[in-house]
Amino acid sequence: MDEPAPEPLDDARLLDLDVEEESPFLRGQKRVSVRRGSLPKKTATRLSWMALGLGLLAICGIAATALYQYGEHSWRFRINSSDDIEIIGLGDVTRAQVMEVMGEDIGRNIFFVPLGQRQRQLEQIPWVESASVMRFVPNRLQIEIHERTPVAFARIGSRIALIDAGGTLMEPPLGRKKKFSFPVILGMSLSEPQSTRAARMRIYNQLVSELDSGGARYSQNLDEVDLSDSDDVKVLASDPGGEVLVHLGSADFLDRFKTYVSHVQEWRQQFSRLNSVDLRYEHQIIVNPDLQGAAKQSPLPPSAARAAMAAGVKPAALTTHEPPATSSAASSAKSVAKRGMARKKSSRVHHGKSTLKKVNAQAKTTVGATRAQAGSAPDMSTPAPSTTLTAPVSAGTGGKPSPGIPKGQQQ
């Protein structure tokens, strides 16, 4: 007989006798002792980084010290000659003037050149408006110069200098054949502050700007500009007929100068001698107001005159102008109506000649009587000085000037 097969065991019967049932009560687990350091981990990390940084700083400091010692004592950084100094922008400033400032740096280490001090010293040269000094390793200096631009000559005492738009005085460049074509400004003083000269130059700049506006270029006809009185700007204008001192006042320079240009030839025909014209007043032109009491300029020394001529000063500006001697009865200014100058030339010449003959006869008689009282015979060959003529505009004649009447006889 076959034996019966064994029955499979129930899974529930298979018990893991090694697994203990979980106790319903919590028991303390066995603790394992851990060995800890004296510092926290974060603190230790930070200290490590700090130590590394200090080490790097120490290395950099040692390298910088070594580099400084090398740069201080190495011959590679020494300025050996003037060839190591490059100068840009020279015109009227000479290289010798710049080297007078920079010459003491030859043989010096380039890192010990005081750049700021050298810049201030270079800007003290009258012709230098601004300067910059730069160093280039290993041993080269570069200097850039911006020069001043002169706009006129200025009479300063017994010499003539150049002056820029801001009022800075400059000596004419030596050893150069360059000539300037500027008028000579009067009324400047070396003792006055820079601000005063700058204010006078603003008036001059306005004058030249107005005279040259529209392409007229009237400023080229000026030999002198007197800025001693800001309310009465006077110019010495020249043309083939001679020089005339023109009073322009303090405004409307262009319109007043155009009046002079359009009538100067007529005045020369009407009056025997034309020295000055005052155009400051409306509806009235005063001819020869400066025959008495005109200021006399001291002549320039010969050396200063030669230097001024070499720089381009016009000969008329170097001439000492002296007014002729006049008597009290014959030294008044001549005035002519401004509106009357627009009339026909023949009518003006007729009035001028007829009146001038009467006045000249009266002036000659006065001068002769004065000399006779002094015990000397009158010299009739001497031309009579200019006499005052007034030509007021008459409303009843439609703007035509009335005949000239000597002052003191007007009703």
Buried (B, 14 or more C-beta within 10 A) or exposed (E): EEEEEEEEEEEEEEEEEEEEEEEEEEEEEEEEEEEEEEEEEEEEEEEEEEEEEEEEEEEEEEEEEEEEEEBEEEEEBBBEEBEBBEBEBBBBBBEEBBBEBBEEBBEBBBEEBEEEEBBEBBBEBBBBBEBBBEBEEBBBBEBBBBBBEBBBBBBBEEBBBBBBBBBBBBBBBEEEEEEBEBBBBBBBEEEEEEEEBBBBBBBBBBBBEBBBEEEBEBBEBBBBBBBBEEEBBBBBBBEEEEBBBBBBBBEBBBEBBBBBBEBBEBBBEBBEBBBBBBBBEEEBBBBBBBBBEBEEBEEBEEEBBEBBBBBBBBEBBBBEBEBBEBBEBBBBBBBBBBBBBEBEEEEBEEBBEEBBEEBBEBBBEBBBEBBEEEEEEBEEEEEBBBBBBBBBBBEEEEEBBBEBBBBEEEE
